[in-house]
Amino acid sequence: MMLSPDQADSDHPSAQSDPESLASDLKVGCVSDLEAGESRGRMAHPQQLSREEKRRRRRATAKYRSAHATRERIRVEAFNVAFAELRKLLPTLPPDKKLSKIEILRLAICYISYLNHVLDV
């Protein structure tokens, strides 16, 4: 006996309900399993966090970010002071010409090369 698409076969499991309700039943089962797993997971016991997760959480605090910004500011200031001192040692015309950091480095390389040449002669 052939059934039309409109007719349902009572022996077939999908005949009990439509596909949309089956899909929603599957989703509900999956969601409830996930929710139960999360309650027993790492969130419930902070001492079970991985080392990387602990580090990530510590770095997310405002106190840590502020301290890191301060350390970075000090590092950049020291870096700029070192470039200023190197700049004072390099001869340029005019002497007060503003040079970028890459220009300072390239000029220092040329000047060192020139001084080596003078010493070799």
All heavy atoms as an XYZ file, in Angstrom:
961
protein
N       0.834     -1.166      0.000
C       0.000      0.000      0.000
C       0.886      1.239      0.000
O       1.774      1.381      0.818
C      -0.885     -0.037      1.249
C      -1.698      1.178      1.422
S      -2.684      0.937      2.890
C      -2.677      2.552      3.450
N       0.642      2.147     -0.912
C       1.406      3.382     -1.050
C       0.690      4.488     -0.287
O      -0.533      4.615     -0.377
C       1.516      3.789     -2.516
C       2.337      2.842     -3.351
S       4.047      3.149     -3.109
C       4.324      4.459     -4.220
N       1.485      5.281      0.441
C       0.909      6.393      1.182
C       1.229      7.695      0.465
O       2.299      7.849     -0.104
C       1.475      6.447      2.592
C       1.164      5.257      3.490
C       1.900      5.397      4.797
C      -0.329      5.147      3.728
N       0.330      8.604      0.502
C       0.611      9.922     -0.062
C       1.417     10.717      0.964
O       1.416     10.402      2.157
C      -0.700     10.631     -0.407
O      -1.379     10.959      0.784
N       2.122     11.768      0.554
C       2.903     12.572      1.501
C       2.061     13.188      2.601
O       2.562     13.499      3.671
C       3.529     13.665      0.629
C       3.441     13.178     -0.774
C       2.303     12.211     -0.823
N       0.770     13.337      2.367
C      -0.104     13.921      3.377
C      -0.481     12.934      4.468
O      -0.832     13.321      5.575
C      -1.385     14.456      2.743
C      -1.098     15.567      1.754
O      -0.018     16.185      1.890
O      -1.940     15.807      0.866
N      -0.368     11.631      4.172
C      -0.759     10.614      5.138
C       0.432     10.235      6.001
O       1.567     10.260      5.571
C      -1.268      9.367      4.417
C      -2.539      9.598      3.627
C      -2.919      8.356      2.843
O      -2.070      7.542      2.515
N      -4.216      8.223      2.557
N       0.178      9.856      7.222
C       1.240      9.461      8.138
C       1.181      7.980      8.383
O       0.114      7.397      8.509
C       1.094     10.210      9.456
N       2.337      7.349      8.470
C       2.423      5.926      8.787
C       2.554      5.815     10.297
O       3.471      6.358     10.897
C       3.634      5.318      8.081
C       3.728      3.819      8.285
O       2.779      3.252      8.847
O       4.746      3.243      7.889
N       1.684      5.115     10.951
C       1.692      5.041     12.409
C       2.883      4.258     12.941
O       3.253      4.413     14.090
C       0.387      4.439     12.910
O       0.257      3.121     12.392
N       3.502      3.401     12.096
C       4.663      2.643     12.544
C       5.952      3.473     12.510
O       6.917      3.156     13.189
C       4.869      1.395     11.669
C       3.718      0.412     11.832
O       3.037      0.480     12.882
O       3.510     -0.411     10.911
N       5.978      4.526     11.723
C       7.189      5.347     11.564
C       7.305      6.313     12.740
O       6.325      6.939     13.133
C       7.097      6.108     10.233
C       8.418      6.676      9.808
N       8.832      7.904     10.192
C       9.398      6.139      9.033
C      10.015      8.143      9.673
N      10.380      7.083      8.968
N       8.530      6.491     13.355
C       8.653      7.354     14.539
C       8.295      8.802     14.277
O       7.802      9.491     15.151
C      10.117      7.233     14.949
C      10.742      6.239     14.051
C       9.761      5.834     13.019
N       8.573      9.290     13.078
C       8.260     10.690     12.817
C       6.775     10.912     12.659
O       6.319     12.036     12.606
C       8.994     11.170     11.569
O       8.516     10.464     10.437
N       6.013      9.836     12.562
C       4.568      9.976     12.425
C       3.949     10.438     13.731
O       2.845     10.966     13.741
C       3.959      8.648     11.995
N       4.633     10.225     14.840
C       4.087     10.615     16.133
C       3.991     12.130     16.258
O       3.095     12.637     16.903
C       4.966     10.063     17.269
C       5.181      8.565     17.216
C       3.880      7.772     17.292
O       2.947      8.187     17.951
N       3.824      6.644     16.592
N       4.945     12.858     15.668
C       4.906     14.314     15.726
C       5.638     14.873     14.512
O       6.355     14.163     13.828
C       5.541     14.826     17.016
O       6.882     14.402     17.070
N       5.496     16.138     14.284
C       6.113     16.758     13.117
C       7.618     16.968     13.356
O       8.090     16.960     14.491
C       5.416     18.072     12.796
C       5.542     19.082     13.909
O       5.584     18.667     15.091
O       5.600     20.276     13.608
N       8.417     17.170     12.293
C       9.870     17.325     12.419
C      10.285     18.515     13.267
O      11.288     18.468     13.963
C      10.349     17.502     10.971
C       9.254     16.973     10.115
C       7.991     17.122     10.902
N       9.514     19.585     13.247
C       9.876     20.762     14.032
C       9.824     20.474     15.530
O      10.694     20.894     16.284
C       8.955     21.925     13.683
C       9.188     22.464     12.290
C       8.178     23.530     11.911
O       7.309     23.860     12.742
O       8.263     24.027     10.777
N       8.821     19.727     15.961
C       8.728     19.416     17.383
C       9.827     18.441     17.789
O      10.356     18.507     18.893
C       7.353     18.870     17.742
O       7.130     17.632     17.094
N      10.206     17.518     16.883
C      11.320     16.614     17.175
C      12.621     17.396     17.335
O      13.402     17.149     18.245
C      11.474     15.562     16.064
C      10.444     14.453     16.034
C      10.658     13.579     14.814
C      10.522     13.633     17.297
N      12.836     18.363     16.439
C      14.050     19.175     16.515
C      14.072     19.984     17.798
O      15.107     20.106     18.462
C      14.136     20.092     15.304
N      12.924     20.533     18.192
C      12.900     21.312     19.430
C      13.147     20.421     20.643
O      13.778     20.827     21.607
C      11.589     22.078     19.561
O      10.520     21.178     19.733
N      12.627     19.164     20.599
C      12.887     18.227     21.698
C      14.378     17.923     21.806
O      14.936     17.854     22.902
C      12.111     16.925     21.500
C      10.612     17.101     21.692
O      10.208     18.116     22.288
O       9.866     16.203     21.257
N      15.043     17.759     20.656
C      16.489     17.501     20.671
C      17.240     18.690     21.234
O      18.167     18.553     22.019
C      16.985     17.170     19.260
C      16.566     15.821     18.705
C      17.017     15.693     17.264
C      17.134     14.696     19.542
N      16.850     19.908     20.818
C      17.521     21.112     21.305
C      17.347     21.259     22.803
O      18.280     21.589     23.518
C      16.981     22.347     20.594
C      17.422     22.456     19.161
C      16.822     23.675     18.511
C      17.124     23.707     17.032
N      16.465     24.832     16.359
N      16.151     21.015     23.288
C      15.888     21.129     24.723
C      16.752     20.141     25.485
O      17.346     20.464     26.505
C      14.385     20.923     25.023
C      14.140     20.770     26.507
C      13.585     22.075     24.460
N      16.861     18.908     24.986
C      17.697     17.914     25.653
C      19.146     18.329     25.678
O      19.825     18.205     26.687
N      19.651     18.885     24.572
C      21.043     19.328     24.507
C      21.288     20.493     25.437
O      22.283     20.541     26.139
C      21.414     19.724     23.077
S      21.427     18.333     21.945
N      20.357     21.442     25.467
C      20.522     22.614     26.317
C      20.525     22.209     27.780
O      21.349     22.669     28.560
C      19.424     23.660     26.021
C      19.440     24.759     27.051
C      19.622     24.220     24.625
N      19.631     21.316     28.160
C      19.580     20.917     29.557
C      20.853     20.169     29.943
O      21.327     20.299     31.064
C      18.343     20.067     29.833
O      18.404     18.864     29.094
N      21.416     19.377     29.015
C      22.681     18.696     29.303
C      23.810     19.696     29.488
O      24.634     19.562     30.391
C      23.041     17.727     28.160
C      22.083     16.548     28.087
O      21.361     16.311     29.082
O      22.058     15.882     27.032
N      23.855     20.730     28.647
C      24.905     21.739     28.766
C      24.794     22.502     30.065
O      25.785     22.749     30.742
C      24.822     22.722     27.591
C      25.302     22.214     26.236
C      25.050     23.269     25.176
C      26.768     21.851     26.282
N      23.564     22.878     30.422
C      23.381     23.637     31.655
C      23.799     22.817     32.861
O      24.411     23.318     33.789
C      21.925     24.075     31.786
C      21.540     25.138     30.786
C      20.053     25.409     30.761
O      19.296     24.648     31.400
O      19.643     26.367     30.090
N      23.498     21.532     32.855
C      23.886     20.675     33.974
C      25.397     20.544     34.029
O      25.998     20.562     35.103
C      23.228     19.305     33.832
N      26.057     20.433     32.881
C      27.515     20.306     32.841
C      28.211     21.571     33.301
O      29.238     21.526     33.958
N      27.652     22.730     32.969
C      28.278     23.988     33.372
C      28.218     24.174     34.874
O      29.125     24.725     35.471
C      27.585     25.159     32.677
C      27.938     25.272     31.215
C      27.172     26.393     30.531
O      26.400     27.089     31.224
O      27.333     26.556     29.322
N      27.150     23.698     35.496
C      27.040     23.887     36.937
C      28.064     23.033     37.677
O      28.460     23.359     38.780
C      25.624     23.565     37.414
O      25.361     22.182     37.229
N      28.508     21.943     37.047
C      29.521     21.096     37.671
C      30.922     21.404     37.157
O      31.880     20.816     37.588
C      29.202     19.627     37.388
C      27.990     19.138     38.123
C      27.678     17.737     37.725
N      27.034     17.795     36.403
C      27.035     16.805     35.526
N      27.619     15.686     35.796
N      26.435     16.932     34.362
N      31.038     22.329     36.201
C      32.314     22.598     35.544
C      33.244     23.474     36.355
O      33.114     23.615     37.571
N      34.185     24.093     35.659
C      35.224     24.894     36.296
C      34.677     26.146     36.970
O      35.290     26.677     37.861
C      36.270     25.293     35.256
C      37.080     24.105     34.790
C      38.252     24.537     34.015
N      37.861     25.268     32.826
C      38.692     25.653     31.895
N      39.962     25.385     31.986
N      38.284     26.326     30.843
N      33.519     26.609     36.553
C      32.978     27.834     37.124
C      32.601     27.639     38.593
O      32.691     28.559     39.373
C      31.745     28.292     36.340
C      32.040     28.620     34.882
S      33.262     29.926     34.729
C      32.269     31.302     35.201
N      32.202     26.462     38.976
C      31.758     26.226     40.337
C      32.933     26.171     41.314
O      32.787     26.528     42.468
C      30.971     24.921     40.403
N      34.103     25.739     40.839
C      35.266     25.594     41.710
C      36.444     26.363     41.126
O      37.152     25.868     40.264
C      35.643     24.110     41.844
C      34.521     23.263     42.361
N      34.077     23.343     43.654
C      33.737     22.340     41.753
C      33.074     22.490     43.826
N      32.844     21.882     42.677
N      36.702     27.598     41.609
C      37.783     28.410     41.052
C      39.162     27.770     41.225
O      40.054     28.037     40.463
C      37.700     29.721     41.818
C      36.442     29.687     42.591
C      35.947     28.296     42.611
N      39.343     26.922     42.231
C      40.647     26.315     42.435
C      40.978     25.304     41.348
O      42.117     24.883     41.228
C      40.762     25.667     43.830
C      39.825     24.504     44.075
C      38.483     24.910     44.614
O      38.113     26.071     44.547
N      37.738     23.960     45.149
N      40.005     24.920     40.527
C      40.242     23.962     39.456
C      40.547     24.648     38.130
O      40.637     23.989     37.116
C      39.025     23.047     39.296
C      38.789     22.145     40.476
C      37.558     21.279     40.274
O      36.851     21.423     39.309
N      37.325     20.380     41.220
N      40.722     25.961     38.109
C      41.023     26.680     36.884
C      42.428     26.343     36.420
O      43.327     26.128     37.227
C      40.913     28.188     37.107
C      39.540     28.720     37.461
C      39.614     30.202     37.764
C      38.566     28.460     36.338
N      42.612     26.326     35.119
C      43.943     26.073     34.577
C      44.834     27.275     34.869
O      44.358     28.367     35.183
C      43.868     25.835     33.071
O      43.510     27.036     32.415
N      46.113     27.075     34.751
C      47.068     28.156     35.012
C      46.832     29.314     34.044
O      46.882     30.475     34.428
C      48.493     27.635     34.837
C      49.544     28.681     35.147
C      50.936     28.193     34.918
N      51.173     26.947     35.618
C      52.253     26.213     35.467
N      53.203     26.582     34.660
N      52.408     25.087     36.134
N      46.559     28.986     32.788
C      46.317     30.033     31.793
C      45.042     30.806     32.095
O      44.994     32.024     31.942
C      46.243     29.424     30.395
C      46.134     30.457     29.307
C      46.247     29.855     27.931
O      46.942     28.841     27.776
O      45.635     30.419     27.016
N      44.006     30.109     32.545
C      42.757     30.781     32.876
C      42.942     31.702     34.083
O      42.418     32.817     34.108
C      41.652     29.753     33.156
C      40.302     30.351     33.458
C      39.690     31.101     32.295
O      40.052     30.812     31.130
O      38.866     31.996     32.549
N      43.697     31.263     35.069
C      43.982     32.118     36.227
C      44.733     33.366     35.786
O      44.440     34.477     36.225
C      44.810     31.363     37.262
C      44.041     30.303     38.014
C      44.951     29.584     38.979
C      44.246     28.434     39.672
N      45.157     27.688     40.538
N      45.726     33.187     34.918
C      46.513     34.316     34.418
C      45.621     35.277     33.639
O      45.718     36.489     33.790
C      47.638     33.799     33.520
C      48.574     34.894     33.038
C      49.676     34.357     32.142
N      50.454     33.340     32.806
C      50.765     32.150     32.265
N      50.380     31.849     31.051
N      51.478     31.273     32.937
N      44.735     34.740     32.815
C      43.843     35.567     32.018
C      42.920     36.393     32.918
O      42.694     37.575     32.681
C      43.025     34.679     31.089
C      42.230     35.435     30.052
C      41.511     34.517     29.090
N      42.422     33.686     28.352
C      42.357     32.347     28.285
N      41.393     31.704     28.908
N      43.233     31.648     27.597
N      42.397     35.766     33.971
C      41.516     36.490     34.882
C      42.265     37.560     35.665
O      41.742     38.643     35.906
C      40.845     35.519     35.852
C      39.770     34.712     35.187
C      39.040     33.876     36.180
N      37.995     33.128     35.514
C      37.066     32.473     36.143
N      37.027     32.462     37.449
N      36.154     31.807     35.467
N      43.493     37.258     36.087
C      44.287     38.232     36.831
C      44.589     39.438     35.945
O      44.539     40.577     36.382
C      45.577     37.585     37.318
C      46.428     38.494     38.185
C      47.666     37.795     38.711
N      48.568     37.454     37.632
C      48.947     36.215     37.310
N      48.483     35.187     37.989
N      49.772     35.979     36.315
N      44.894     39.188     34.677
C      45.230     40.281     33.761
C      44.011     41.115     33.389
O      44.151     42.206     32.865
C      45.867     39.720     32.492
C      47.254     39.202     32.728
C      47.868     38.657     31.478
N      49.222     38.211     31.736
C      49.966     37.577     30.860
N      49.493     37.313     29.666
N      51.193     37.205     31.167
N      42.835     40.622     33.638
C      41.615     41.344     33.289
C      41.239     42.370     34.351
O      40.324     43.159     34.123
C      40.469     40.364     33.081
N      41.916     42.396     35.478
C      41.552     43.331     36.538
C      42.056     44.734     36.219
O      43.072     44.913     35.552
C      42.124     42.891     37.897
O      43.543     42.907     37.824
C      41.653     41.499     38.278
N      41.357     45.732     36.714
C      41.737     47.128     36.487
C      43.084     47.436     37.136
O      43.901     48.182     36.575
C      40.663     48.055     37.041
N      43.335     46.859     38.301
C      44.602     47.090     39.001
C      45.777     46.579     38.164
O      46.798     47.253     38.026
C      44.564     46.374     40.355
C      45.793     46.575     41.198
C      45.648     45.843     42.535
C      46.896     45.952     43.367
N      46.774     45.202     44.618
N      45.635     45.396     37.584
C      46.704     44.834     36.765
C      46.931     45.689     35.514
O      48.059     45.982     35.142
C      46.375     43.394     36.358
C      47.469     42.752     35.545
C      48.500     42.070     36.160
C      47.476     42.856     34.154
C      49.508     41.497     35.424
C      48.486     42.286     33.406
C      49.498     41.607     34.043
O      50.508     41.055     33.315
N      45.836     46.100     34.859
C      45.974     46.914     33.642
C      46.649     48.235     33.949
O      47.488     48.713     33.184
C      44.600     47.143     33.008
C      44.056     45.928     32.296
C      42.863     46.284     31.418
N      41.836     47.032     32.106
C      40.798     46.493     32.730
N      40.637     45.198     32.767
N      39.901     47.258     33.318
N      46.299     48.844     35.068
C      46.902     50.108     35.459
C      48.400     49.940     35.719
O      49.213     50.757     35.278
C      46.207     50.651     36.701
O      46.843     51.807     37.163
N      48.760     48.882     36.440
C      50.177     48.625     36.714
C      50.940     48.341     35.424
O      52.071     48.803     35.235
C      50.311     47.457     37.686
N      50.317     47.598     34.523
C      50.963     47.287     33.249
C      51.168     48.560     32.422
O      52.228     48.752     31.816
C      50.124     46.278     32.462
C      50.685     45.954     31.129
N      51.823     45.208     30.964
C      50.291     46.292     29.886
C      52.104     45.099     29.684
N      51.177     45.757     29.011
N      50.169     49.444     32.411
C      50.285     50.704     31.675
C      51.413     51.562     32.248
O      52.173     52.190     31.497
C      48.963     51.457     31.713
N      51.547     51.562     33.572
C      52.622     52.324     34.210
C      53.981     51.764     33.824
O      54.910     52.516     33.483
C      52.456     52.299     35.744
O      51.175     52.844     36.066
C      53.545     53.092     36.432
N      54.121     50.423     33.878
C      55.393     49.804     33.477
C      55.722     50.097     32.025
O      56.872     50.403     31.683
C      55.334     48.288     33.684
C      55.372     47.844     35.121
C      55.583     46.342     35.241
N      54.644     45.546     34.480
C      53.476     45.101     34.942
N      53.098     45.393     36.173
N      52.686     44.369     34.182
N      54.730     50.051     31.157
C      54.941     50.326     29.733
C      55.342     51.777     29.516
O      56.224     52.071     28.707
C      53.668     49.989     28.950
C      53.764     50.255     27.471
C      54.741     49.360     26.742
O      55.257     48.391     27.333
O      55.008     49.634     25.561
N      54.721     52.701     30.232
C      55.068     54.120     30.121
C      56.520     54.357     30.528
O      57.263     55.073     29.851
C      54.120     54.953     30.993
C      54.137     56.420     30.715
C      53.084     57.185     31.515
N      51.758     56.598     31.448
C      51.151     55.967     32.457
N      51.737     55.848     33.624
N      49.933     55.469     32.312
N      56.955     53.729     31.612
C      58.342     53.865     32.074
C      59.307     53.284     31.040
O      60.351     53.866     30.744
C      58.515     53.182     33.448
C      57.751     53.967     34.515
C      59.985     53.042     33.817
C      57.617     53.245     35.839
N      58.941     52.135     30.450
C      59.795     51.508     29.443
C      59.947     52.409     28.215
O      61.056     52.610     27.718
C      59.205     50.161     29.026
C      60.084     49.362     28.083
C      59.337     48.183     27.491
N      58.316     48.584     26.548
C      58.560     48.893     25.278
N      59.780     48.849     24.799
N      57.585     49.244     24.479
N      58.840     52.984     27.754
C      58.884     53.853     26.572
C      59.682     55.119     26.865
O      60.455     55.588     26.009
C      57.447     54.185     26.099
C      57.439     55.281     25.055
C      56.783     52.935     25.566
N      59.539     55.669     28.067
C      60.315     56.861     28.428
C      61.811     56.562     28.433
O      62.605     57.352     27.931
C      59.873     57.393     29.796
C      58.519     58.084     29.767
C      58.021     58.473     31.152
O      58.768     58.293     32.147
O      56.876     58.947     31.241
N      62.210     55.408     28.970
C      63.617     55.024     28.980
C      64.129     54.834     27.550
O      65.258     55.220     27.208
C      63.812     53.744     29.792
N      63.303     54.258     26.714
C      63.633     54.052     25.304
C      63.869     55.401     24.615
O      64.862     55.588     23.891
C      62.451     53.310     24.670
C      62.659     52.830     23.285
C      63.473     51.740     23.015
C      62.011     53.447     22.233
C      63.636     51.279     21.732
C      62.174     52.989     20.946
C      62.994     51.910     20.695
N      62.989     56.367     24.865
C      63.120     57.692     24.256
C      64.335     58.447     24.785
O      64.996     59.160     24.021
C      61.843     58.509     24.480
C      60.689     57.978     23.663
O      60.876     57.332     22.635
N      59.476     58.226     24.125
N      64.650     58.291     26.061
C      65.851     58.925     26.632
C      67.109     58.361     25.961
O      68.029     59.106     25.613
C      65.902     58.727     28.171
C      67.260     59.089     28.736
C      64.811     59.549     28.834
N      67.136     57.047     25.745
C      68.288     56.424     25.087
C      68.444     56.959     23.663
O      69.574     57.247     23.224
C      68.122     54.909     25.072
N      67.367     57.138     22.937
C      67.456     57.703     21.594
C      67.930     59.147     21.643
O      68.709     59.581     20.779
C      66.102     57.617     20.878
C      65.958     56.379     20.036
C      65.220     55.312     20.486
C      66.569     56.284     18.793
C      65.082     54.168     19.728
C      66.449     55.141     18.025
C      65.700     54.083     18.490
N      67.477     59.920     22.623
C      67.901     61.319     22.743
C      69.403     61.404     23.021
O      70.099     62.249     22.442
C      67.112     62.018     23.851
N      69.905     60.516     23.876
C      71.343     60.510     24.167
C      72.153     60.112     22.936
O      73.197     60.706     22.658
C      71.642     59.560     25.331
C      71.120     60.060     26.664
C      71.319     59.056     27.796
O      71.979     58.014     27.577
O      70.803     59.321     28.890
N      71.685     59.122     22.208
C      72.365     58.723     20.978
C      72.327     59.856     19.968
O      73.330     60.136     19.293
C      71.697     57.472     20.392
C      72.266     56.951     19.070
C      73.742     56.565     19.221
C      71.453     55.759     18.597
N      71.211     60.550     19.880
C      71.066     61.668     18.937
C      72.077     62.768     19.223
O      72.629     63.379     18.297
C      69.633     62.205     19.029
C      69.364     63.485     18.289
C      69.495     63.272     16.789
N      69.379     64.516     16.081
C      70.404     65.303     15.773
N      71.633     64.996     16.129
N      70.197     66.417     15.098
N      72.373     63.031     20.504
C      73.332     64.077     20.879
C      74.742     63.744     20.414
O      75.557     64.645     20.193
C      73.334     64.266     22.401
C      72.086     64.908     22.948
C      72.141     64.968     24.467
C      70.824     65.388     25.054
N      70.814     65.321     26.518
N      75.051     62.468     20.251
C      76.397     62.046     19.850
C      76.616     62.076     18.340
O      77.751     61.963     17.879
C      76.672     60.635     20.374
C      76.604     60.462     21.890
C      76.726     58.995     22.250
C      77.699     61.279     22.559
N      75.550     62.230     17.583
C      75.662     62.177     16.129
C      75.768     63.575     15.531
O      74.984     64.462     15.872
C      74.439     61.464     15.538
C      74.242     60.022     15.979
C      72.918     59.496     15.442
C      75.388     59.157     15.516
N      76.732     63.757     14.609
C      76.862     65.068     13.955
C      75.836     65.228     12.823
O      75.699     64.357     11.969
C      78.280     65.030     13.391
C      78.549     63.586     13.151
C      77.778     62.838     14.215
N      75.076     66.310     12.860
C      74.142     66.630     11.782
C      74.167     68.130     11.546
O      74.574     68.901     12.416
C      72.698     66.212     12.121
O      72.309     66.855     13.325
C      72.550     64.716     12.246
N      73.734     68.523     10.373
C      73.595     69.941     10.057
C      72.143     70.184      9.697
O      71.632     69.554      8.767
C      74.501     70.341      8.887
C      75.983     70.416      9.204
C      76.763     70.706      7.950
C      76.270     71.455     10.260
N      71.449     71.041     10.316
C      71.780     71.760     11.550
C      71.776     70.826     12.755
O      71.117     69.788     12.736
C      70.664     72.796     11.654
C      69.512     72.211     10.926
C      70.093     71.349      9.840
N      72.519     71.195     13.802
C      72.660     70.306     14.970
C      71.349     70.016     15.706
O      71.226     68.984     16.348
C      73.615     71.062     15.897
C      74.162     72.188     15.115
C      73.318     72.386     13.906
N      70.384     70.896     15.634
C      69.124     70.696     16.344
C      68.033     70.093     15.447
O      66.853     70.133     15.783
C      68.644     72.013     16.945
C      68.451     73.095     15.896
O      68.942     72.915     14.768
O      67.808     74.116     16.211
N      68.424     69.536     14.302
C      67.454     68.952     13.378
C      66.739     67.770     14.038
O      67.357     66.917     14.661
C      68.148     68.482     12.104
C      67.198     67.910     11.092
C      67.905     67.458      9.845
C      66.880     66.849      8.898
N      67.506     66.138      7.813
N      65.432     67.755     13.878
C      64.610     66.672     14.449
C      64.723     65.454     13.545
O      64.500     65.527     12.347
C      63.152     67.145     14.546
C      62.180     66.112     15.016
C      62.318     65.851     16.483
C      61.197     64.924     16.928
N      61.589     64.105     18.031
N      65.113     64.315     14.141
C      65.253     63.061     13.403
C      64.308     62.014     13.981
O      64.083     61.975     15.194
C      66.687     62.541     13.485
C      67.796     63.411     12.889
C      69.151     62.828     13.221
C      67.617     63.534     11.386
N      63.813     61.174     13.105
C      62.987     60.062     13.586
C      63.904     58.998     14.178
O      65.130     59.023     14.005
C      62.169     59.478     12.441
O      63.014     58.817     11.525
N      63.331     58.025     14.850
C      64.126     56.961     15.469
C      64.875     56.151     14.425
O      66.051     55.816     14.624
C      63.234     56.061     16.313
C      62.704     56.774     17.546
C      61.711     55.932     18.304
C      61.176     56.720     19.488
N      60.070     56.057     20.144
N      64.241     55.859     13.310
C      64.920     55.089     12.270
C      66.039     55.911     11.650
O      67.109     55.374     11.320
C      63.915     54.571     11.201
C      64.579     53.557     10.274
C      63.336     55.703     10.397
C      64.905     52.260     10.918
N      65.834     57.212     11.499
C      66.907     58.077     10.974
C      68.083     58.131     11.944
O      69.247     58.125     11.516
C      66.367     59.481     10.710
C      65.413     59.566      9.543
C      64.735     60.928      9.422
O      64.531     61.595     10.458
O      64.421     61.296      8.277
N      67.800     58.180     13.233
C      68.866     58.176     14.238
C      69.677     56.887     14.134
O      70.918     56.910     14.139
C      68.296     58.361     15.660
C      67.712     59.761     15.818
C      69.353     58.087     16.724
C      66.922     59.963     17.102
N      68.998     55.753     14.022
C      69.697     54.472     13.921
C      70.531     54.386     12.642
O      71.691     53.945     12.676
C      68.698     53.317     13.982
C      68.003     53.108     15.318
C      66.933     52.025     15.191
C      68.998     52.749     16.402
N      69.973     54.796     11.526
C      70.726     54.746     10.262
C      71.919     55.683     10.289
O      73.004     55.334      9.806
C      69.802     55.084      9.095
C      68.821     53.977      8.814
C      67.915     54.308      7.659
N      67.016     53.192      7.373
C      65.840     53.303      6.818
N      65.382     54.491      6.458
N      65.099     52.242      6.600
N      71.744     56.876     10.836
C      72.845     57.830     10.950
C      73.923     57.292     11.887
O      75.127     57.448     11.624
C      72.329     59.181     11.447
C      73.323     60.336     11.464
C      73.907     60.566     10.084
C      72.664     61.607     11.967
N      73.536     56.631     12.970
C      74.501     56.036     13.899
C      75.305     54.942     13.200
O      76.532     54.848     13.384
C      73.784     55.471     15.125
N      74.657     54.126     12.391
C      75.364     53.072     11.648
C      76.380     53.695     10.705
O      77.555     53.254     10.652
C      74.351     52.197     10.868
C      73.517     51.363     11.843
C      75.064     51.303      9.857
C      72.320     50.675     11.201
N      75.982     54.719      9.971
C      76.909     55.389      9.038
C      78.066     56.040      9.783
O      79.227     55.970      9.337
C      76.162     56.438      8.218
S      75.022     55.741      7.034
N      77.777     56.673     10.914
C      78.815     57.360     11.688
C      79.818     56.361     12.272
O      81.025     56.594     12.249
C      78.168     58.203     12.786
C      79.121     59.116     13.502
C      79.892     60.034     12.804
C      79.244     59.086     14.879
C      80.767     60.889     13.455
C      80.109     59.934     15.553
C      80.872     60.831     14.824
O      81.740     61.671     15.465
N      79.338     55.249     12.775
C      80.230     54.205     13.303
C      81.096     53.649     12.179
O      82.306     53.431     12.349
C      79.415     53.093     13.992
C      78.779     53.624     15.276
C      80.283     51.866     14.275
C      77.735     52.700     15.895
N      80.497     53.437     11.014
C      81.256     52.955      9.859
C      82.336     53.964      9.470
O      83.489     53.582      9.181
C      80.299     52.713      8.687
O      81.003     52.316      7.548
N      81.990     55.246      9.456
C      82.963     56.297      9.147
C      84.106     56.315     10.165
O      85.284     56.406      9.796
C      82.257     57.653      9.110
C      83.213     58.826      9.078
C      83.908     59.164      7.933
C      83.422     59.594     10.227
C      84.791     60.217      7.914
C      84.298     60.662     10.222
C      84.989     60.971      9.053
O      85.882     62.010      9.051
N      83.778     56.203     11.454
C      84.824     56.203     12.495
C      85.736     54.984     12.354
O      86.952     55.106     12.546
C      84.177     56.247     13.879
C      83.446     57.543     14.242
C      82.777     57.409     15.595
C      84.407     58.741     14.225
N      85.185     53.831     12.019
C      86.013     52.636     11.780
C      86.960     52.871     10.611
O      88.128     52.491     10.659
C      85.143     51.418     11.509
C      84.610     50.793     12.777
O      85.221     50.892     13.840
N      83.459     50.155     12.663
N      86.474     53.524      9.551
C      87.296     53.813      8.377
C      88.438     54.751      8.750
O      89.573     54.569      8.321
C      86.430     54.405      7.268
C      87.202     54.815      6.069
N      87.747     53.894      5.191
C      87.529     56.051      5.582
C      88.379     54.552      4.249
N      88.260     55.871      4.446
N      88.137     55.781      9.555
C      89.161     56.749      9.975
C      90.230     56.034     10.819
O      91.434     56.299     10.675
C      88.515     57.901     10.763
C      89.561     58.770     11.449
C      87.647     58.741      9.842
N      89.829     55.107     11.692
C      90.795     54.396     12.529
C      91.668     53.427     11.722
O      92.817     53.205     12.075
C      90.065     53.628     13.643
C      89.442     54.480     14.736
C      88.645     53.594     15.684
C      90.489     55.260     15.498
N      91.122     52.896     10.652
C      91.874     51.942      9.835
C      92.936     52.642      8.994
O      93.947     52.021      8.628
C      90.940     51.159      8.910
C      90.088     50.170      9.677
O      90.461     49.830     10.818
O      89.043     49.737      9.142
N      92.790     53.904      8.662
C      93.737     54.630      7.798
C      94.939     55.041      8.541
O      95.495     54.926      9.437
C      93.074     55.879      7.188
C      94.073     56.711      6.437
C      91.931     55.476      6.301
